[in-house]
Amino acid sequence: MKIIGLYGALNWDTDVSGFMHDSGASFFDGGKHIRSISEERLSRIKIDGNFPYKSIDYCLGDVSREEVDVVSYVPPGNHRSVNCVLEENNKKFLKQLFPNAKIWHVRHHLAHAASSVFTSPFNEGSFLTIDGAGSSLWDFAAKEIKFYENTSHGFFDKRKNLFRFYDLPCQPGVNTFGDFYFSFSKIIIEEKTSKKMCFRNRPEGKIMGLSSYGSCDLTDVPYTKSTEYAKNFFNIDQYEFGPPVVNFFDYDVVNNYLNKMGLTPEDKSFWLQNHFQNSIEWFVSSLKDEGYLDDKVCFAGGCFLNINANSVIQKLFSEVHIPPFTDDSGIPTGAALWASYKLNQPIEMPYNIALLGKSYDDCVLDSGDYYNDFNSLCDVVAKALSENKIVGWFQGKSESGPRALGSRSILMSPTDHSNKDTLNSRVKHREYWRPFAGVVPEECASKYFDGGDNPYMLFSRKVIVDSLPAITHEDKTCRIQTVNKKLNPKLHCLLHKLDTPVLLNTSFNDNGEPIVETPEDAINAFKNMDLDLLVIGNYLLWK
């Protein structure tokens, strides 16, 4: 059975409305994952939210649209309660593209949950989704949103074919972790840079780094916590008690309070990051204590891109799984996984769930030096890296999710302190306070970093040596990626050619652009960016 998962705007332009982002497609055949991609990688529009026409063609390959059996689409509204006319219009639109397919509407948080549960190694456990907002219930009479997802949870047992999904309280100000973090990130970064920010600028990603440069009193918190709220808390008579909730204060009140305190943007970032991770830590811990989460848990949703918060939460459980596409870039894969599960397809994901795109290993270049022996190629690249050269690295299948994990990367030595500024000024053009990530063989990680494996770069680790200044942040941490021969054999080979088997690893793109996808993208970027050399498969190109 051929199933395609889709996410993206239908019949409106997101450049005008700004309503959706991270659209894409994911294709499964007989339960086996074939290919996934975000539209931005192909359209070259950062976090593109428009309908994923290019992603559909990319994922299907030689399969025609007429051969697709099921389209699993995640609409902007809650399919259980949004106006039926909208749902019917969506189906008509999709039916024109896939005339022989059944059209499924899957709610946003259910797709998030599926993207984590069915890519995890766990046979049983629990899951939790936290993001800015998912599916919504629009009251057409009152012309306002009455309900929207921001937190949901559940339990699963794959051997018993069990999947239980529950909404957590979703009312204005309640459990709005993602909205809280984004709203104040936007305000703080606009103050710091004097530039207007929107969701395309991803101001949240700039706060984590900036927060390490500030400090302030955290005594007064911008929320209240409750584990036994009264039944009239939401004016819902049928509930006497319910799950733990965090109720955030009015944003204007909090912003006025912050301004009166006279904090710098750095201090405000410290305030925001710490209150965000403290509130989520309490929320998640309370859910576990109250029996809403097991000791083995799958997380999903954009809030779990916050590596500092993840690092705190991870310590609360015996085992944690977060997919590398935990934000909305994973929604198409989650939608396809959910349909595969419901149709009893034997789900088969690749060993490295970060690499879900195409491989271009058979490409032939008109220029560059070709090496029959990849080991010899790594010798040359390692020597260049030891001389502080900047390397574009293009290998194997492209990554799924927002982070470069060794297939579409820019690499540089982390042992020279000036390399961070050199890379920023010559290539990445990012703000000075944003740290660069690192990559290390998992068998060597404990020599340089405090913490366990981190294959998808979702947790921060303390740096325990002084020899890696270019990737050691202000708070002495690094967002590392651990690799092994099975997860990423080519990058693993290169790392072991170095005296210090650690590299600075950042995404293969300039600031504000999507990560490169094709060899043509990589070559164009190589021509336009101040890189010293480019590796594509077994080809080596020098400037």
N, C-alpha and C positions, 0 to 999 in steps of 0.2 A: 504493500500500500504506500502510495506516494503522498507525503504530507508536507505542506509548506507553512511555516509560521511567518506572519507579517505584522509589522508595526509601522505606522506613518499616517500622515494627514490624508484624509479623503476629501477631495473636492474643495480644498482651500489651500492658500499659499501661506506656509508658515513664516515666510519672510515678512508678510504683512501682519498676520495674527500673532505670531510668536508663541503659539499654543503648544506645539509638540516639538520634540527633539529626539535625536538618536534613533531615527527610523532604520529599518533594515529587514532582512529576510533570513530564514533558516530552513534548510531542506533535509528531510529524512525519507529514506526509501526502505520499507520493510522494517522500520525501527532503527535502522542504522543511520547515524549522522553522516551526511554527505558534505555539506558546506554551509557556513554562516558568514554574514558580512554586514557591516553598518553602511548605510547609504553614503555617509560622508567620505568613506575611503574611495568611492567611485565618482561621486559628484564633485569632490574636492571642496565642498562647502562644510565648514566646521559644524559639528553636531547637527547635521541636516535632519530636519523632521518631516520633509515632504514625502509623498508616497514613493516607496522604494522600487521604482521601475528598474533601475540599473541592478539593484540587489537581486531582484527576481531572476533576471537573465543570467547573472553571475552564478547564482546558486543552482539553477536548473541545468545549466550547461546544455547538453544535447537533448535533454528531456523537454518535450513541448508542454505548453500550458494545458493543452487538451488532455494530457496524460495524468495531470494532478488529480488525486482522489479527494483530498481534504485541504481546504484553506482554513487555517486557524488564525484568526485575526483578533488583535486586541484593540478595541475602539477607545476613544477618549472618554466615553460615558460608561456607566455601569449597565451591562447588557440586561440585567434583571429588572431594571427599573426606569431606564431612560425611555423617552417617547418612542413608541414602536415604529413610528414613521422613519426616524433616524436609522433604526436597526434595519428596516426593510430597504432603505436607500443604500446603506452600506452593502447589503447582500446583492442588490441589483448591480451595483458598481463592480463588485468582485466577480459576480457571475459572468459579466461581459468579458473579463480577462481569463477566467477559468471556467469555461462553459459546462464541463462535466464534473465539477467538484462540488462536494457538500461544503457549505460555508458555516464555520463555527465562530461564534463570538466568545472570547475568553476574557474574563476580567483581569485588570492590570496586576493586582497583587497575587492572583492565582498563577499568572505567568511567571512573576518574580519567584514565587515559592517553588514552582516546578523547575525553574532554571537551577536552583540550588539543590533541591532534594534529589533529582534524577541525574545530577552530575556528581553527587557525593558518593563516597565508598560505603556509606552506612546502609544496612538493611532495615534498620528501624531507628526512630528518634523523633525529634520535634523540629519545627521551623518557626522563624520569625521574620517578618518583612517590615522594614521601616524606610519610608522615603518622604519626599515633599508632599505628593498627593497622587493618588491613583485614579481609579474609576469614581464617578460622581453621580449623584442623584440630583437632577435639576427640576425644581418645582416651577412648571411653566406658568402656573397661575400667579405665584408670588414673584416670579422672575428672579429667583435666587437659588443657590446651591443649598440643599438641605442636608446632604451627607456626602462625604468624600473619604476615600481610603487614605490613611497614612500609617496605620499599624494593623497587622493581622498576624495570626499564629495558627498552629495546628500540629497534628501528629501523623506519622506515617509508619507503615510496616509493609515493606515491599513483598515479603514472602506471603503475607496474608492479603495482598492486594488492597491494603487499607490506606486511605488518605482522607484526613479530616481537617477541614479548613474553617476558621472562625474569624469574624471581624472583632477587633478590639474597639473601644469607644472612639468614635470619630465625630467630634463636634468642634466648633470654632475654639481655638486655643488649646484643645486637649490633645496631647501626644503629637503636637505639630513640631517634631524635632527638625525635620528637613526644612520646613518653612522658616522656622526660627533661625537656623544656621545660615540659610541663603539670604534672608532679608538683612541681617546684620552684617554679613560678609559684604554684601553690595554697598551698604552705607560706609563701612570702614575702608574698603578698597577705593571707593570714590574719593573719600577724604585723603587717603594716602597718595593717590596718583593724580588727583584732579581730573580724572577721566570718567565718563559715564559707563556704568557697567550694566550688563544684562546677562541672561542665562547663557548666552553664547560665549561670553568672556570667562565663564566658570570662576567667579570670584571666590567660591568656597575653597577651591584648590590652592588659592593664594594665602588663605588665612592660616593654615596649619604651619607653614614655614614662618610667617610673620609673628605668630604667637610666641615663638621662642625668644624673641627680642624684647618682650614686654613683661610687665608684672603689675599686679594691683591687688587690692583687698577683695576677696571673694565671699565675704560674709553675707552680704545682701544678695540673695538669689532671685532671678527673674521668673520663678515658677513656684507652684506649690505641689506637694506630693501627697498621695492618698492611697492606702491599700484597702480601706473600707469606707468608701464614700456613701453618703446617704442616698436613698432611692430617688429623692427629688433633685439630685445633682444635675441630671439630664432631663428631669420631668418625665421620666419613663416609669410608670407605675408598676410594671411587672417585675422590675428588678429591685431586690432589697439591698444586695451587695454585688460587687462586680470585681473585675480585675484591677490591678494597680494602674493608676493614671498619673500623668504629669500635666498640670494645667499652667500654660505659659501666660504671663501677664501681657497686657496691651502693649504693642510694640512702640507706639508713640510715647507712652509713659516711660518705658525703659530707655528709649533713646534720649529723651530729655534728661533723665537721671544720669546717664553716662556723660552727656555733655556738661552737666553741672559739676561732675567730678573732675573735669579738666584732664581727662586721660588722652594720651597720644594714641595714634592708630595702632602702634605696637601694643600698648597696654590694653586697648579695646579688643585686639585680637586675642591676647592672653585671656581676657575676661570671657570672650565668646567661646573659644576652644575649650576652656576648662569647664564652663557651665554646661556646654553641650555634652562633653564626655562624662561629666559627673551625673547629669540627669539621665543619660542613657544607661550608665552603669547601674544606677539605682533602679531604673525601670526594668532592665533585663534581670538583675539579681532578684527583684521582687517577684517577677513572673516565674522565675525558677522556684523560689521559696514557696509560692502559692500553688505550685503544681501545674502551671500553664506551659512550662518548658521542661524537657528532660535534660539529663546531664550530657547528652549528645545532641547537638543542635546545628541546623543549617540556617544561615542568615542570607538575606537578599534585600535589595533596595539600595538606592543611591547613598543613603547615610552610611553604608558600610564601605564606602570608598575612603572614609576618614580613618587613616591608619593609626592615629594616636588613640582614638576611641576603640578601634578594634583590638589594639594591644592590651587595653584595660579589660575589655569584655572577655577576651580569650582565656584569661586566668580564672574565670568563674566556672568553666566547664571542663569536663575531661577531654572532650573532642569537639572541635569546631570546624565547620566547612563553610567557606565563602567562595563563590565562583569568581573568576577574574572579570567576568562581565556582569557584576552585581548591580550596576546601574541600568538605565533603560536600554543600553545596547544589548542586554541579555533578554529583553522581552520577546523578540521573535523566536529565539531558541527555546525559551520557556513555554511559549504558546505551542510550538511544534512538539515539544516533549510531553505536554499535557495531553494533546490529542493522541499521540502515540500510546501513552499510558491508558487512556480511556478506551482505545480501540485494541487493547491487548497486544500491541506490537512489542517484540523483544528489544528493548532499548539498548543500543550499542553506541557508546561514545568513545572517541580516541583516548589513548592513555594520557596525553597531554591536552587537557580540556581548554588550555589557553590558545591552542593553535587550531582554529576551525576554518580558516580561509583556504585559498588556493596555494599550491606550490608552483613555482616557476623554475624548478631545477633543470628543466630541459631546454631553457632558453639559450639561444646562441647570440653572442654579441659581436658586433663588427669591429670593436676595438678592445684594448686591454690585453693583459697577459693571461693565458689559460694554463692552469696547473692540473696535470693528470692526478697528482698526489696531493690531496687536501692537507695532509700533514705538513708537507713542504710549504704550502701556501700559508699555513698558520705560523710557521717559523718566520716568514717574511713580515707578516702582519704584527707578530709579537715584537720583533725588532723595532718596527716603526712606532708601536705604542710605547716602548721603552724610551723612545726619543721624543715623547710627548706629541706625536702626530694625532690628528683627529680622523677617526675611521668611520665611514658609513658601512653598515653591516646588514646585508640583505640575504636571508637564508630561509629555505623551506616555506612552510605554510604561514600565512599572515595571522597575526594575533586577533582574537576576539576580545573586545573590551577596550578601555581607554588607555592602557599602558603597554609600552613596548617591553616584550619579554624575551628578547634575544633573536627575533626574526627580522624585525624592522627597527634597528637600533643605531644610535651613534655612540661610539665607544672611545674612551680616552683613559689614560693612566690616572689613578686616584692618588698617587704618591707625591705629586707635586702640588703644593698649596695653590699656586697661581693658575693651575689648569681650570679651576672652576670659573675664574674671571675671564680667562682666555676663551673658553668655550662659550660663555655668555656673550662676550663682545664680538666674537668672530662668527658664531653660528646661531645660537639659540635666542639671543636678544631677550632674555627673561629678566625679571626683577631680581636684584641682588640677594634678596632674602629667601628666595625659593631654592631649596636644596636639590642636589642631584642624587639619584639612586645609585646603588651598587649591585654588582652581580658577582657571585662567588660559588665555586663547587661546594656542594653540601657537605662533602667529607672534610673540607677545610674551614667551614664557616665558624666553628667554635674557637678557632685560633684568633679570629679577628672580631667576632661579634658575640654578644651575650643573647642567647635565645635559640630556638629550634629552627627547623626547616621553614622556608617561606617561598614556595615555588612561584606564587602569583603576585608577589610584591604587595601584600595586603596588611602587613604588620611592620612596625618600626622596631629596630633592635639597637641596643647600646653598642657603641664602638668601643672595644677594650684595648685598642692599640693606638699609638700616635702616628703611625705610618700611612694613614689614609686621609689626609687633611682635605682633599678635594670633594670627598663624599661625607665628611663628618659635619653634621649640622651644629648650630649654635648650642643645642641642648645635648650634644655628644651622642646623637642617635643617627641612624641611617635606615632608609627604606630599602632593604636588600632583597634580591632575588637569589634563591639557591637553585642550582642546576645540577643534574647528574647525566650520565651517559644515555639514559633512556629518555629523559625529558627533553634534552637539548644537546645531542652529541657533538655538534659542530662547535657550539660556543664552549662546551665543556673542554673540547680539545684545545681551543685557543687559550683558555684560562690556564691550563697546565703547562703552557709554553712560557709563562711569565715567572719571573723570580718571586713576585708577590702575586698569587693567583686571584686577584680581585681587579675588577674594572669599573670605572664610572660608566653607567648605562643610562642613556636617555633616549627618548623617542626620536625616530628618524623623521623630523619635520622642523620647520621654522616656527617661531612663536605665532599662535593664532591659526595655524594650518593643520589639516588632518595628517595623520601618519601616512607615509607612502604605502601604496599597495602593490603596484606593478614594477617590473624592471624599468619601464619607461619613466615612471614617477621617480624612481631612485636616481636614474641618470640625469633627469632634468633638475632634481634637487641638488645633485652633485655639481652640476654646472653653475647653479645659482647660489649655492651656499659655499662658505669658505672651508670646505673639507679638504683634507690632504690626500686621502685615498678612499676608494670605494671597493668593497668586496661584494660581488653578486655570484652566488654559487661558487664555482671554482675559478671565476674571473677576478682579476685584480686590475683596477684602473687607478692611475696616479694623476695628480694635477701637474 
